[in-house]
Amino acid sequence: MPEHTYAPRPAPRIAYRDSSFRLQSGRTPAPRSSRPAELPVSIADPALRVVTDFSWEWPVSIEIDRSIDEALQCMISAGVRALLVMRGDAVVGLVTSYDIQGERPLQLLRSSNYTRHDEIEVGDIMTPWTGMLTLDWSVVESARVHYLEELISQTSATHVPLIERTDRGGVLVRGLLSRARLERQLGHPITATRQRATLVRPALPDRDSSRS
């Protein structure tokens, strides 16, 4: 049974219908109002109702060498809190609004030759792909919301990339799980469980019972 794991090498590509939005492309991502509505859910609902599927919604990305100020503006324009970080066509990390507006830039200014906030590049503060927790798309397809709630309660991560493995052994980023979105749709904050050295995979329902 596939389960969540730390991201494999090599860096994956993005699975999408048309094209991913990147800052330098000059394209404007679809506003939040045009995206599928985030309807309330219960823990028994299908997990697919609370995740972003890049086969239907454009992923929002930025190049690794862009400034964090540009990245934040990109997030505001797109109505998102996280960007996939790209080097060419490969996903090399994730940067969030919490990274940009939190302690990381201040720590970097104190410990580097940077003197201004707008000099800091996305690659300086992003979470590298190889250090990210990921979840197999095949698990999400058969899981219920309570599975994702339990997973998120065991980690401090604000976002979890959803990966899909190809027939040729490659890896695609198929979607994204957001802690904030999950909390909004559930209607309550997710309480963190005691931190564990290794994440324990929540039990998945049996496939036959999940259809009932």
N, C-alpha and C positions, 0 to 999 in steps of 0.2 A: 504493500500500500504506500503510495507516494505520501510524503509529509513535508512539513516546513523544514528548511535547512538553511545554512549559510550559502550565499550565492556562489555558484560554481564558476570556474574559468572555462573558456575565455569569456570576455565581455559579450553580452547578447545584443541582438538587434531588437527593434520595436515591432510588434505586430499591429498593423493599422490598416484602415481601408484605403485612405488616399495619401496623406502626408502628415508628418508630425510638424507642429509649429515650432519654429526656432526664431530667436530674436533677430538674427541677421537676415532672415528671409523677407522681412517686410510684411508678412501676412498677419492678419489679426485673428486670434482664436475665437471660436464661437462664444458669445457671452453666456454666463451661467443660466440666464433666463431661457435660453434655447435648448438647454440640456434636459435629459429626462428628469422628471420631478423626483425628489428624495422623499418618498412616502414613508410614513411610520411603519415599523415592523415589530414583530414579536420574535422571541428567541427561537421559535419553531419554524419560522419562515425560511425559504431557501437562501443560502448565503449569497447567491448571485444578485439578490436585490440590494445589497449594500456595498458592492464593489464597482469600480470603474472598469469597463471592458473596452480596451483600445481597438477592438474590431468594430465598435460602434461610435466611440467618442475619440476625437483627436487627442493623442498624448501631447502634453505641453513640455517642451524641452529647451535647453540652452547649451551653448558650447562651453566647454570647460574653462576657456580663457577669457570669458566675459566678466565684467565687474559684478560684485554682489549687489551694488545699487541698481544695475540694469536688471539683474535677476529678480529683485524685489518688485520693480516696476512691472516686469513681465507677469509676475504672479498676480499683482493687483489688476492688471488689464484682463487677465484670463479668468480671474475669480477662483484661483487655486492657491494652495499653501505649500505645494511642492513641485519641483521641476526635475525631470530626468536630465542628467548631465551627459552630454555627448562629446565624443572625440571622433569626428567624422561620422560614420554610420553606427558606431558602437556605443552602447550605454556603458559609462564608466563610473557612475555614481548617482547620488540623489542629494539635492539641496532643498532645505525647507525654510519657510519664513522664520521658524524658531532658530535655525542656525544663523540666519542673517541678523536677526534682531536680538539674539541672545549674547552669551559671553564669548563665543568663539572669535568674532572680529576684534573685540577688546584685548583678548589674550594674545592674538596675533600681532596687534599693533605694539604691544609691550615687548614682544619677543622677536620682532623682525625689523627689517629696514623700512617697512611701510610707515608713512607718516600720516596718511589720510585714509579714511574709511573707503572712499571711492577708488583707491588703488588696489584694494584687495580683490582677488579673482575668485570665481566660483570654486575652482579646483583647490583653493587654499583651505576652504572650510567645509566642503561637501563630505558626505559619508561615502567612501569608496565602495564600488560594487562588490569587491571581494570581501568586505566586512559587513555586508547587509544580510539581514534575515529575509528569506524569501519563502513563498508558498506555492506549491504546484497548482496550476489551474485545474487539473483533474480532481484535486481534493475539493476545491471550491465548488465545482459543478455538482458534487454529490452531498456537500455539507449543509448544515443548517446554521442560522445566525449565531446560535449559542456556541458553536465551535469557534467562530472568529472572535466572539466576545471573550472566551476563555483564553485564546491565544494572545490577544492584545493585553489581557490582564497580567500576563506573565512577562511582558517586556516593556521597556521604556520607549520603544520605537513609536514614532507618530505615523509612519507609513510603512507598509510592507509590499514590495513588488510581487506580482503574481506572474510566475513563469510557465511557459509552455515549451515542451521539448518536441523537436521536429523528428521526422522519420530518419533524417540523415545525421542525427546526433547533435544538432545545434540547439540553441536556447533562444527563445523569444520572450520579451517582456509583454505579456498579454494584457495586463491590467494592474490596478493598484488598489490596495486596501488602506483606507484612511481612518485613523482612530477618531478624529473629530466628526467625520461623516457617520461612522457607526454609532457614536454617542448621540448625534442629532436624530438619527432614525429610530434609535431605541428610546430616546426621550430621557436618558439619564446618563450620568458619567460612569465610566468603567473603573471600578475600584481595583487598584493593583494588588496582586497577591504577593506573598513574600518572594523576593528575588531568588531565583534558583540558578545554580551553575550551568545547568542544561535545561532547556525548555522541554517540558513534558507535553507530548502531542495529545490534545484532547481526543476522546473516543469519538469516532465517526459512527453515525447510525447505520444500521444495515440497509443496503440498497432497497430491499423490498419494503421495509417499514417506512423508508423515506418517501415512498410514493403514496402512502396512505393519507 
